[in-house]
Amino acid sequence: MLLTAEALHGVYESLPVATCVIDRSLVFLAASQRYAALLRTPLESIIGRTMIGLNPQDHIDNVRRDFRTLDQHGMVPDHEIRLWDGAYSVSVSAVGAARPAFALSVTLANVTQHVSLQRVLLSTIGELAQAQSEVTQLAHSDALTGLGNRRSLDLALAKAMPTDTPAPPGFALLMIDVDCFKAYNDANGHLAGDDCLRRIAGVLQASLESPADSAARFGGEEFVVLLPQRSVEAAARLAESIRQAILALAIDHPASPHGCVSASIGLAHRSEPWHGDLAELTRMLLHTADTALYAAKTAGRNRVCIGH
């Protein structure tokens, strides 16, 4: 039976949403006061009138699309539209049991506040994700130099370590110590010392040739550079270029026998897989590199030595 405006009037006016019924010729068969308020048109001027000339063209296109969707699938998914006073969720259902339906019942609920809250929530989630990323970065970074810290070194070692078969050319670890740094600090002050360490950190960062390479501040004036997929010869060449680049900074250091800030470097290299405890491997590598570093210092500093 055809639903009339009179039959629907009492139900429509009791609903807390805007509602209307539109037939296939796009004529309004019924509407509520709330819907009339959305169109800014008296209710009595809507019933029996076509959407054309009354509604925006995109709304008319939506209703035509909804009829096609209803004919094809028997239902229309809820969707959202923009009106003059905000965002509205639209629910569409068929009027009558026959298919194709002769009319659509359309319900519009203002979800502007919900959309605003959703945007705030998404923004907050984004800010939290950014904050979490920054906290993670801080947890793996040295505050003074911006390089990685010991935690980041352990993670890089775990990622670089071959565990199945030998993986030539292997990987190298460089331990770098700023020569006579205590004397530099005593003569120039800790602010100058901090600046010196930051400039050396910049040299190390610039020396990294692969995304897999990493540099970390090990503590005090000591740094570590991890070089996955490097032969011992390639690692030694890079270590020498680092030594020369630090010397080229020409940071005045009268207490040094070289007249400027220099660095000694110890190199450890491994190509065999490791199946034991990662902490034990780290200790072994650092010990080898540290022994080589000691040899470099004993030999006069400002040089690279390879550990065995």
Long-range contacts (C-beta under 8 A, 24 or more apart in sequence): 2-29, 2-102, 3-29, 3-30, 3-95, 3-103, 4-29, 4-30, 5-29, 5-30, 5-31, 5-47, 15-107, 17-107, 17-108, 17-109, 18-88, 18-107, 18-108, 18-109, 19-105, 19-106, 19-107, 19-108, 20-46, 20-105, 20-106, 21-95, 21-103, 21-104, 21-105, 21-106, 22-51, 22-63, 22-103, 22-104, 22-106, 23-102, 23-103, 23-104, 24-67, 24-100, 24-102, 24-103, 25-50, 26-50, 26-51, 26-52, 26-60, 26-63, 26-64, 27-51, 29-103, 35-108, 38-83, 38-84, 38-85, 38-108, 40-84, 62-90, 63-104, 63-106, 66-92, 66-104, 67-100, 67-101, 67-104, 70-94, 70-100, 70-101, 70-104, 71-99, 71-100, 74-99, 76-104, 80-111, 80-115, 81-108, 83-108, 85-110, 85-112, 86-110, 86-111, 86-112, 86-115, 87-111, 87-112, 87-114, 87-115, 88-112, 142-201, 142-216, 142-217, 144-194, 144-197, 144-198, 144-217, 145-197, 145-198, 145-201, 145-217, 146-198, 146-201, 146-205, 147-201, 147-204, 147-205, 147-215, 147-216, 147-217, 147-223, 148-214, 148-215, 148-216, 148-217, 149-216, 149-217, 150-216, 150-218, 150-219, 152-214, 152-216, 153-214, 153-216, 153-218, 153-224, 153-226, 153-282, 154-278, 154-282, 156-214, 156-216, 156-226, 157-226, 157-278, 157-281, 157-282, 157-285, 158-278, 159-212, 159-228, 160-212, 160-226, 160-228, 161-273, 161-274, 161-278, 161-281, 162-271, 162-272, 162-273, 162-274, 163-273, 163-274, 163-275, 164-273, 165-273, 166-271, 166-272, 166-273, 167-229, 167-271, 167-273, 168-231, 168-271, 169-229, 169-230, 169-231, 169-232, 169-234, 169-271, 170-229, 170-230, 170-231, 170-232, 170-269, 170-270, 170-271, 170-272, 171-226, 171-227, 171-228, 171-229, 171-230, 171-269, 171-270, 171-271, 172-226, 172-227, 172-230, 172-232, 172-234, 172-235, 172-267, 172-268, 172-269, 172-270, 173-224, 173-225, 173-226, 173-227, 173-267, 173-268, 173-269, 173-285, 173-286, 173-288, 173-289, 174-224, 174-225, 174-226, 174-227, 174-235, 174-238, 174-239, 174-242, 174-265, 174-266, 174-267, 174-289, 175-218, 175-222, 175-223, 175-224, 175-265, 175-266, 175-267, 175-268, 175-286, 175-289, 175-290, 175-292, 175-293, 176-200, 176-204, 176-222, 176-223, 176-224, 176-225, 176-242, 176-263, 176-264, 176-265, 176-293, 177-221, 177-222, 177-223, 177-263, 177-264, 177-265, 177-293, 177-297, 178-221, 178-222, 178-246, 178-261, 178-262, 178-263, 179-256, 179-258, 179-261, 179-262, 179-263, 179-264, 179-297, 179-301, 179-302, 180-253, 180-255, 180-256, 180-301, 181-220, 181-221, 183-253, 183-255, 183-256, 184-253, 184-255, 184-256, 184-261, 187-253, 187-254, 187-255, 196-251, 196-261, 197-221, 199-249, 199-251, 200-246, 200-249, 200-261, 200-263, 203-242, 203-245, 203-246, 203-249, 204-242, 206-245, 207-238, 207-241, 207-242, 207-245, 209-238, 224-286, 224-289, 230-269, 231-269, 232-267, 232-269, 232-306, 235-267, 235-269, 236-267, 236-304, 236-306, 239-265, 239-267, 239-304, 240-304, 243-302, 243-303, 243-304, 247-302, 257-300, 257-301, 258-301, 258-302, 262-301, 262-302, 263-302, 264-293, 264-296, 264-297, 264-301, 264-302, 264-303, 264-304, 264-305, 265-293, 265-296, 265-303, 265-304, 265-305, 266-290, 266-291, 266-292, 266-293, 266-294, 266-295, 266-296, 266-304, 266-305, 266-306, 266-307, 267-292, 267-304, 267-305, 267-306, 267-307, 268-292, 268-307, 269-306, 269-307
